[in-house]
Amino acid sequence: MSSRRRFLLAGLGAACALPFAGRAWEPAPMRVLTATDVHVRDYPTVAAVRWIGEQLTRETGGRLGLRVYHGGQLGRESDAIDMARFGAIDIVRVYSGALNNAFPLTQALCLPYVFDSVAHMRRVIDGEVGTAVLRGFEARGLVGLAIYDSGARCFYNTRRPLHTPADLHGLKFRAPPSDIFIRMLRLFGANPTPLSFGEVFSALETRLIDGAENNMRSFHSSRQFEVARYWSQTEHSYAPDVLLISRRSFEALAPDERALLLDTARRSVAVMRRLWDESEAAARQAVIDAGVHINTVDMVAFAQAAQPLLDDHLRRPGIAELYRRIRDLA
């Protein structure tokens, strides 16, 4: 852990301890939960978590609050997951691809072309599949609070339009820390380069990588569109984001506070989706206005190239059952 992050975490502990310095007759102190996100302040997931904090403070009369550290102030998503598991921070918003190796059920949400559209993905995560995935975190020190959208993930690069997998051959593409995405890129003929989200802009700018894949909102808010001028509408993944709380932090809350947090987190999904839909359309127009070239692709060719990856995962009983439920809702 970096010295900067140690300093921030030490500050969190001191800030949370201050209210307890009062006299015994003073009002009950506010407990301030900490949340982290790698995205910018106005990103829909960040705004939704801030909304949770506002509701908690209002509903508890100031007894419970939430402070959000955005923009990766507390480190990468992989670091945040570990810190939450061991109680160093309370709440994390993390991309489901970063959870695949430690929490196998999330793999079903990240397989290529498992979802047909945003509407399909939302039906799935609002139902039994979403509930099963959230329950799966309890075995390893976390509690699932909600599943958020992450839009249609597509490829973008600094070199050329991509129409078929053959156009990726030989290109170096950033891969999130997920075996699924690394193998998918290899099947498409690209050379996967695992990097954290915060490293992508400089890697594109310095030509360490030729391209990456993400949703339009992140492509715009990270300003990666300034260096990667070709966006190809592959829609190879609708893998969502997940909101988690440390199990230690959750169990330290009073029973009524736990129930309130769970309910508020579920209600925040509608808040996040409204903000997402509004801002994604604006982001797309902004990158078009900035001169980014957007092209359609041969989705059948991409899906066929990814089929061996899908076949391998469907041999795993738990994943196969979730996949069947997902496709039943298509």
Secondary structure, DSSP 8 states (H G I E B T S, - for coil): --HHHHHHHHHHHHHHHGGGGS-TTS----EEEEEE-SS-TTSHHHHHHHHHHHHHHHHTTTSEEEEEE-TTTT--HHHHHHHHHTTSSSEEEEEGGGGTTTSGGGHHHHSTT--SSHHHHHHHHTSHHHHHHHHTTGGGTEEEEEEE----EEEEESS----SGGGGTT-EEEE-S-HHHHHHHHHTT-EEEE--GGGHHHHHHTTS-SEEEE-HHHHHHTTGGGT--EEEEEEEE---EEEEEEHHHHHHS-HHHHHHHHHHHHHHHHHHHHHHHHHHHHHHHHHHHTT-EEE---HHHHHHHHHHHHHHHTTSHHHHHHHHHHHHT-
